[in-house]
Structure formats: C-alpha cells, structure tokens
Amino acid sequence: MPQIIILRHGESEWNKSNKFCGWVDIPLSVNGKDQALKSADLILQQTNMKMPDVCFTSRLTRANQTAEIILDRLNRLYIDTYKTWRLNERHYGALQGRDKTEVLNEFGKEKYMFWRRAFTGCPPLCKEDAKCRCVDGRYAIDTEDEQKMGLSGELPRGESLKMVIDRLMPYYRLVIEKHLSQGRNVLIVTHGSVVRALLKVLYEIGDDAISHIDIPNGIPIRIDLDPATLRPASEKWVYLDPERAKVEAEKVRLQGFK
C-alpha cells in the first residue's frame, strides 16, 4: 500500500527565538539541521517502510534544507522533488516577525490562542505592499505551473487553518494523489500548519479537536493508505518517535507562555 511520510521541518532560527515566522524565509538552526538528520535516521530504522519515491516541499528555505538533509541521508537525492507555495506555512499576516510572548501580552490569551489554533482564526492581514507580506519572485514559478494545471488562487496576506486547507487540498488532490494512486511512497517536508491541515482532512478531525493538535519539529509521521480509496488504512497516524513527539508537541503548545 502507498505511504505518506510527512513532517514539519527542523527547528528554524525563529522557532528558537519565539517569533511568528509564517512566510518569512528563515533558515534552520544548528539544532534544526540535527533534527533533520535524526528524522532520516528514524526512517532508516523502520523495518516495514519503503523509501520515498518522490518528495514534496514548500518554497521556504527551512523546509527545503530539511528535505535535502533527509534525502541525502537516505541516499535519495536523485528522486524528483516538487516545490510549491501551497505547502508553505500558514501566513501569519501582520504578526509575522513579532515575538509570540509580546503578542500574548498585548492582546490576551483568548485572542492569541484564537489566532494560533482556532480553525477559523485568521490573524490581522498584511497590507498588499507591506514588508510582512513576504512575497517575492520565487512565487512567479508557481503562477506559471498552476496555469498549466488549471489551478488558481491568490497569494495570501494572512490565513486561518481553514484557508490553508482551501489552498492545499486542490494541489494535493491533483498532484500528490496522482503519485499515490500509482503506488508511489510520498515524502512531504512542510510546516506545522500544513501538517495539521492534511491530518484534519485525511482523518476527518473536527474543527474544535484540531485546535488541540500541535505538531513538533522534525519527527516524521507515517500514514498508510488504502490503495483503492487513498484514505488512511488505520484510525490514527503514527509518529516514528512517539515519546519524543509528545514532549516536543507540548513545547509547541506552550510557545509564548514561557
């Protein structure tokens, strides 16, 4: 049966410094690079997993670095890697670049958590030409590719998780599922909100329940798919290091509060 291996990139420099990152193009920290290596080792240690046949990632450096480190460790640099803005992190609008604790103190816990975790929680939007928009020439490549595929969609100025699903799933259905339907194993190296978005859709998680799911950096998730339906073959996804995933997810949940 086809498998998806999906993970959030390793720790970035702004993960380490407690800032809203979103579409700001921040590289991995030293620890993040080490997490990427450990992710690859976790994959190599599995006895009932096949190696990825194709890789998908975002247009952001921290995800690209993570994917390259993993594929190099797996000796799979030769496989096709597809990059798209639709796998970018959620756009945090005017919050991008701001310290999370400062935002929490300024707006209060309720608003802070609404923006961070509520399914429809969209942060204040960036203005069209504001620095926080973080749209540059790399996204022209996507415009050309998407016109050929018949996809359309405006680059965001701020997003809720619902909006991430709306821009992610057309690409997933059209491109990623095509590879899965051919029996290929897919590696998706992306961002926390995109992992949450895909899990919500594949496992039909409720709008309230998804707000309580936090995704740790650099720990792969395995999803076995029914080859006929391309739906998950089990009721729950599997972290390749479940104990460390619990610890690191709790750290993500508490961001801004410490």
C-alpha positions as a Markdown table, in Angstrom:
| # | Residue | x | y | z |
|---|---|---|---|---|
| 1 | Met | 0.0 | 0.0 | 0.0 |
| 2 | Pro | 1.2 | 3.6 | -0.7 |
| 3 | Gln | 2.6 | 5.5 | 2.3 |
| 4 | Ile | 2.9 | 9.2 | 3.2 |
| 5 | Ile | 5.8 | 10.3 | 5.3 |
| 6 | Ile | 5.0 | 13.8 | 6.4 |
| 7 | Leu | 6.9 | 16.1 | 8.8 |
| 8 | Arg | 7.3 | 19.6 | 10.0 |
| 9 | His | 10.8 | 21.0 | 9.1 |
| 10 | Gly | 13.5 | 21.1 | 11.8 |
| 11 | Glu | 13.8 | 24.0 | 14.2 |
| 12 | Ser | 14.3 | 27.3 | 12.5 |
| 13 | Glu | 16.2 | 30.3 | 13.9 |
| 14 | Trp | 12.8 | 32.0 | 14.6 |
| 15 | Asn | 11.3 | 28.8 | 16.3 |
| 16 | Lys | 14.3 | 29.2 | 18.6 |
| 17 | Ser | 13.7 | 32.9 | 19.2 |
| 18 | Asn | 9.9 | 32.6 | 19.8 |
| 19 | Lys | 8.8 | 34.6 | 16.8 |
| 20 | Phe | 5.8 | 34.2 | 14.4 |
| 21 | Cys | 7.5 | 33.0 | 11.2 |
| 22 | Gly | 4.9 | 32.2 | 8.6 |
| 23 | Trp | 6.2 | 33.2 | 5.1 |
| 24 | Val | 9.3 | 34.9 | 6.4 |
| 25 | Asp | 12.2 | 32.9 | 4.9 |
| 26 | Ile | 14.2 | 31.9 | 7.9 |
| 27 | Pro | 16.8 | 29.1 | 7.8 |
| 28 | Leu | 17.2 | 26.1 | 10.1 |
| 29 | Ser | 19.1 | 26.5 | 13.3 |
| 30 | Val | 22.0 | 24.2 | 14.1 |
| 31 | Asn | 19.6 | 22.1 | 16.2 |
| 32 | Gly | 17.1 | 22.1 | 13.3 |
| 33 | Lys | 19.8 | 20.5 | 11.0 |
| 34 | Asp | 20.4 | 17.9 | 13.6 |
| 35 | Gln | 16.7 | 17.2 | 13.9 |
| 36 | Ala | 16.6 | 16.7 | 10.1 |
| 37 | Leu | 19.4 | 14.1 | 10.3 |
| 38 | Lys | 17.5 | 12.3 | 13.2 |
| 39 | Ser | 14.4 | 12.3 | 11.1 |
| 40 | Ala | 16.2 | 10.5 | 8.3 |
| 41 | Asp | 17.7 | 8.0 | 10.8 |
| 42 | Leu | 14.2 | 7.3 | 12.1 |
| 43 | Ile | 13.0 | 6.5 | 8.6 |
| 44 | Leu | 16.0 | 4.2 | 8.0 |
| 45 | Gln | 15.3 | 2.3 | 11.3 |
| 46 | Gln | 11.8 | 1.3 | 10.1 |
| 47 | Thr | 11.6 | -2.3 | 9.0 |
| 48 | Asn | 8.1 | -2.1 | 7.5 |
| 49 | Met | 8.5 | 1.1 | 5.4 |
| 50 | Lys | 9.7 | 1.7 | 1.9 |
| 51 | Met | 11.9 | 4.6 | 0.9 |
| 52 | Pro | 10.2 | 7.6 | -0.6 |
| 53 | Asp | 9.8 | 7.6 | -4.4 |
| 54 | Val | 9.0 | 11.3 | -4.7 |
| 55 | Cys | 9.3 | 14.4 | -2.4 |
| 56 | Phe | 7.1 | 17.5 | -2.0 |
| 57 | Thr | 8.1 | 20.6 | -0.1 |
| 58 | Ser | 7.4 | 24.3 | 0.2 |
| 59 | Arg | 9.1 | 27.4 | -1.3 |
| 60 | Leu | 10.6 | 28.2 | 2.1 |
| 61 | Thr | 14.3 | 27.6 | 2.9 |
| 62 | Arg | 13.8 | 25.8 | 6.3 |
| 63 | Ala | 11.7 | 23.1 | 4.6 |
| 64 | Asn | 14.0 | 22.9 | 1.6 |
| 65 | Gln | 17.0 | 22.5 | 3.9 |
| 66 | Thr | 15.2 | 19.8 | 5.9 |
| 67 | Ala | 14.2 | 17.9 | 2.8 |
| 68 | Glu | 17.7 | 18.0 | 1.3 |
| 69 | Ile | 19.3 | 16.8 | 4.5 |
| 70 | Ile | 16.9 | 13.9 | 4.8 |
| 71 | Leu | 17.2 | 12.8 | 1.2 |
| 72 | Asp | 20.9 | 13.0 | 1.3 |
| 73 | Arg | 21.0 | 10.8 | 4.4 |
| 74 | Leu | 18.6 | 8.3 | 2.8 |
| 75 | Asn | 20.7 | 8.3 | -0.4 |
| 76 | Arg | 17.6 | 9.5 | -2.3 |
| 77 | Leu | 18.8 | 12.9 | -3.6 |
| 78 | Tyr | 18.0 | 11.6 | -7.1 |
| 79 | Ile | 14.3 | 11.4 | -6.7 |
| 80 | Asp | 12.0 | 14.1 | -8.0 |
| 81 | Thr | 11.3 | 17.0 | -5.5 |
| 82 | Tyr | 8.4 | 19.3 | -6.2 |
| 83 | Lys | 8.2 | 22.7 | -4.5 |
| 84 | Thr | 5.0 | 24.8 | -4.2 |
| 85 | Trp | 3.7 | 27.7 | -2.2 |
| 86 | Arg | 0.7 | 25.6 | -1.4 |
| 87 | Leu | 2.9 | 23.7 | 1.1 |
| 88 | Asn | 4.2 | 26.9 | 2.7 |
| 89 | Glu | 3.5 | 27.6 | 6.3 |
| 90 | Arg | 0.3 | 29.4 | 7.2 |
| 91 | His | 0.7 | 33.1 | 6.5 |
| 92 | Tyr | 0.5 | 34.9 | 9.9 |
| 93 | Gly | -0.2 | 38.3 | 8.4 |
| 94 | Ala | 0.8 | 41.3 | 10.4 |
| 95 | Leu | 2.0 | 39.0 | 13.2 |
| 96 | Gln | 4.9 | 37.8 | 11.1 |
| 97 | Gly | 8.2 | 38.7 | 12.8 |
| 98 | Arg | 6.7 | 39.5 | 16.1 |
| 99 | Asp | 7.6 | 37.9 | 19.4 |
| 100 | Lys | 4.9 | 35.5 | 20.5 |
| 101 | Thr | 5.0 | 36.5 | 24.2 |
| 102 | Glu | 4.7 | 40.1 | 23.3 |
| 103 | Val | 1.6 | 39.4 | 21.1 |
| 104 | Leu | 0.2 | 37.3 | 24.0 |
| 105 | Asn | 0.7 | 40.2 | 26.5 |
| 106 | Glu | -0.7 | 42.8 | 24.1 |
| 107 | Phe | -3.9 | 41.0 | 23.0 |
| 108 | Gly | -4.5 | 38.5 | 25.8 |
| 109 | Lys | -4.7 | 34.7 | 25.9 |
| 110 | Glu | -8.1 | 34.3 | 24.2 |
| 111 | Lys | -7.2 | 36.3 | 21.1 |
| 112 | Tyr | -3.7 | 34.9 | 21.0 |
| 113 | Met | -4.9 | 31.3 | 21.0 |
| 114 | Phe | -7.7 | 32.1 | 18.5 |
| 115 | Trp | -5.1 | 33.4 | 16.1 |
| 116 | Arg | -2.7 | 30.5 | 16.8 |
| 117 | Arg | -5.0 | 27.5 | 16.9 |
| 118 | Ala | -8.7 | 28.1 | 16.1 |
| 119 | Phe | -9.8 | 26.6 | 12.8 |
| 120 | Thr | -11.1 | 29.9 | 11.5 |
| 121 | Gly | -8.6 | 32.1 | 13.5 |
| 122 | Cys | -7.2 | 34.5 | 10.9 |
| 123 | Pro | -4.6 | 37.0 | 12.2 |
| 124 | Pro | -4.6 | 40.7 | 11.1 |
| 125 | Leu | -3.9 | 40.8 | 7.4 |
| 126 | Cys | -0.8 | 42.4 | 5.9 |
| 127 | Lys | -1.3 | 45.3 | 3.6 |
| 128 | Glu | -0.8 | 44.5 | -0.1 |
| 129 | Asp | 2.7 | 46.1 | -0.3 |
| 130 | Ala | 3.7 | 45.7 | 3.4 |
| 131 | Lys | 7.1 | 44.1 | 4.3 |
| 132 | Cys | 5.3 | 41.4 | 6.3 |
| 133 | Arg | 3.6 | 40.1 | 3.0 |
| 134 | Cys | 6.9 | 38.3 | 2.2 |
| 135 | Val | 6.0 | 37.7 | -1.4 |
| 136 | Asp | 8.9 | 37.7 | -3.9 |
| 137 | Gly | 9.9 | 36.5 | -7.3 |
| 138 | Arg | 10.1 | 32.8 | -6.3 |
| 139 | Tyr | 6.3 | 32.6 | -6.5 |
| 140 | Ala | 6.2 | 33.6 | -10.1 |
| 141 | Ile | 7.3 | 30.0 | -10.8 |
| 142 | Asp | 4.1 | 28.7 | -9.1 |
| 143 | Thr | 1.9 | 31.0 | -11.1 |
| 144 | Glu | 3.3 | 29.6 | -14.4 |
| 145 | Asp | 3.0 | 26.0 | -13.2 |
| 146 | Glu | -0.5 | 26.4 | -11.8 |
| 147 | Gln | -1.8 | 28.0 | -15.0 |
| 148 | Lys | -0.8 | 24.8 | -16.8 |
| 149 | Met | -2.5 | 22.6 | -14.2 |
| 150 | Gly | -5.7 | 24.7 | -14.2 |
| 151 | Leu | -5.2 | 25.8 | -10.5 |
| 152 | Ser | -6.0 | 29.3 | -9.3 |
| 153 | Gly | -5.6 | 31.1 | -6.1 |
| 154 | Glu | -4.4 | 34.5 | -4.7 |
| 155 | Leu | -1.2 | 34.5 | -2.6 |
| 156 | Pro | -2.3 | 35.3 | 1.0 |
| 157 | Arg | -1.9 | 38.3 | 3.2 |
| 158 | Gly | -2.9 | 36.3 | 6.3 |
| 159 | Glu | -4.6 | 32.9 | 6.8 |
| 160 | Ser | -6.6 | 30.7 | 9.2 |
| 161 | Leu | -6.1 | 26.9 | 9.1 |
| 162 | Lys | -9.3 | 26.7 | 7.1 |
| 163 | Met | -7.8 | 28.9 | 4.5 |
| 164 | Val | -4.7 | 26.7 | 4.4 |
| 165 | Ile | -6.9 | 23.7 | 3.7 |
| 166 | Asp | -8.6 | 25.6 | 0.9 |
| 167 | Arg | -5.3 | 26.3 | -0.9 |
| 168 | Leu | -3.6 | 23.0 | 0.0 |
| 169 | Met | -6.2 | 20.4 | -1.0 |
| 170 | Pro | -6.6 | 21.3 | -4.7 |
| 171 | Tyr | -2.9 | 20.7 | -5.1 |
| 172 | Tyr | -2.9 | 17.5 | -3.0 |
| 173 | Arg | -5.8 | 16.0 | -5.0 |
| 174 | Leu | -4.4 | 17.0 | -8.4 |
| 175 | Val | -0.7 | 16.4 | -7.9 |
| 176 | Ile | 0.2 | 14.4 | -4.8 |
| 177 | Glu | -2.7 | 11.9 | -5.1 |
| 178 | Lys | -1.6 | 11.2 | -8.7 |
| 179 | His | 1.7 | 9.8 | -7.4 |
| 180 | Leu | 0.0 | 7.9 | -4.6 |
| 181 | Ser | -2.5 | 6.3 | -7.0 |
| 182 | Gln | 0.5 | 4.9 | -8.9 |
| 183 | Gly | 1.7 | 3.2 | -5.7 |
| 184 | Arg | 4.5 | 5.6 | -5.0 |
| 185 | Asn | 5.6 | 6.5 | -1.5 |
| 186 | Val | 5.5 | 10.2 | -0.9 |
| 187 | Leu | 7.7 | 12.3 | 1.4 |
| 188 | Ile | 6.2 | 15.7 | 2.3 |
| 189 | Val | 8.5 | 18.0 | 4.2 |
| 190 | Thr | 6.5 | 21.0 | 5.1 |
| 191 | His | 5.3 | 23.2 | 8.1 |
| 192 | Gly | 3.2 | 22.7 | 11.2 |
| 193 | Ser | 0.0 | 24.2 | 9.9 |
| 194 | Val | 0.2 | 22.2 | 6.7 |
| 195 | Val | 0.7 | 19.0 | 8.7 |
| 196 | Arg | -2.4 | 19.9 | 10.8 |
| 197 | Ala | -4.4 | 20.8 | 7.7 |
| 198 | Leu | -3.6 | 17.5 | 6.0 |
| 199 | Leu | -4.3 | 15.4 | 9.1 |
| 200 | Lys | -7.6 | 17.2 | 9.6 |
| 201 | Val | -8.8 | 16.3 | 6.1 |
| 202 | Leu | -7.5 | 12.7 | 5.9 |
| 203 | Tyr | -8.7 | 11.8 | 9.4 |
| 204 | Glu | -11.8 | 13.9 | 9.4 |
| 205 | Ile | -10.9 | 15.7 | 12.6 |
| 206 | Gly | -13.5 | 18.2 | 13.9 |
| 207 | Asp | -13.0 | 21.9 | 13.9 |
| 208 | Asp | -12.6 | 22.1 | 17.7 |
| 209 | Ala | -10.5 | 19.0 | 18.0 |
| 210 | Ile | -7.9 | 20.2 | 15.5 |
| 211 | Ser | -7.2 | 23.2 | 17.7 |
| 212 | His | -5.7 | 20.9 | 20.4 |
| 213 | Ile | -3.2 | 19.2 | 18.0 |
| 214 | Asp | 0.3 | 20.6 | 18.0 |
| 215 | Ile | 3.0 | 19.4 | 15.6 |
| 216 | Pro | 6.6 | 19.0 | 16.8 |
| 217 | Asn | 9.6 | 19.9 | 14.6 |
| 218 | Gly | 11.5 | 17.2 | 12.9 |
| 219 | Ile | 9.6 | 14.0 | 13.8 |
| 220 | Pro | 8.2 | 12.1 | 10.8 |
| 221 | Ile | 4.6 | 10.8 | 10.7 |
| 222 | Arg | 3.8 | 7.7 | 8.8 |
| 223 | Ile | 0.4 | 7.3 | 7.1 |
| 224 | Asp | -0.5 | 4.0 | 5.4 |
| 225 | Leu | -3.1 | 4.5 | 2.7 |
| 226 | Asp | -5.7 | 2.1 | 1.3 |
| 227 | Pro | -4.6 | 1.7 | -2.3 |
| 228 | Ala | -8.2 | 1.7 | -3.6 |
| 229 | Thr | -9.5 | 4.8 | -1.7 |
| 230 | Leu | -6.3 | 6.6 | -0.8 |
| 231 | Arg | -7.8 | 7.1 | 2.7 |
| 232 | Pro | -5.8 | 6.2 | 5.8 |
| 233 | Ala | -5.8 | 2.5 | 6.5 |
| 234 | Ser | -5.9 | 3.0 | 10.3 |
| 235 | Glu | -7.7 | 5.3 | 12.6 |
| 236 | Lys | -4.6 | 7.2 | 13.8 |
| 237 | Trp | -1.3 | 8.4 | 12.3 |
| 238 | Val | 2.0 | 7.1 | 13.7 |
| 239 | Tyr | 4.9 | 9.2 | 14.8 |
| 240 | Leu | 8.2 | 7.4 | 14.2 |
| 241 | Asp | 9.3 | 8.6 | 17.7 |
| 242 | Pro | 6.1 | 8.9 | 19.7 |
| 243 | Glu | 7.6 | 9.6 | 23.1 |
| 244 | Arg | 9.7 | 12.4 | 21.8 |
| 245 | Ala | 6.8 | 13.7 | 19.8 |
| 246 | Lys | 4.7 | 14.1 | 22.9 |
| 247 | Val | 7.4 | 16.1 | 24.7 |
| 248 | Glu | 8.1 | 18.3 | 21.7 |
| 249 | Ala | 4.4 | 18.9 | 20.9 |
| 250 | Glu | 3.9 | 20.1 | 24.5 |
| 251 | Lys | 6.7 | 22.7 | 23.9 |
| 252 | Val | 4.9 | 23.9 | 20.8 |
| 253 | Arg | 1.7 | 24.2 | 22.7 |
| 254 | Leu | 3.3 | 26.4 | 25.4 |
| 255 | Gln | 5.0 | 28.8 | 22.9 |
| 256 | Gly | 4.5 | 32.4 | 24.0 |
| 257 | Phe | 3.6 | 31.4 | 27.6 |
| 258 | Lys | 7.2 | 30.9 | 28.8 |
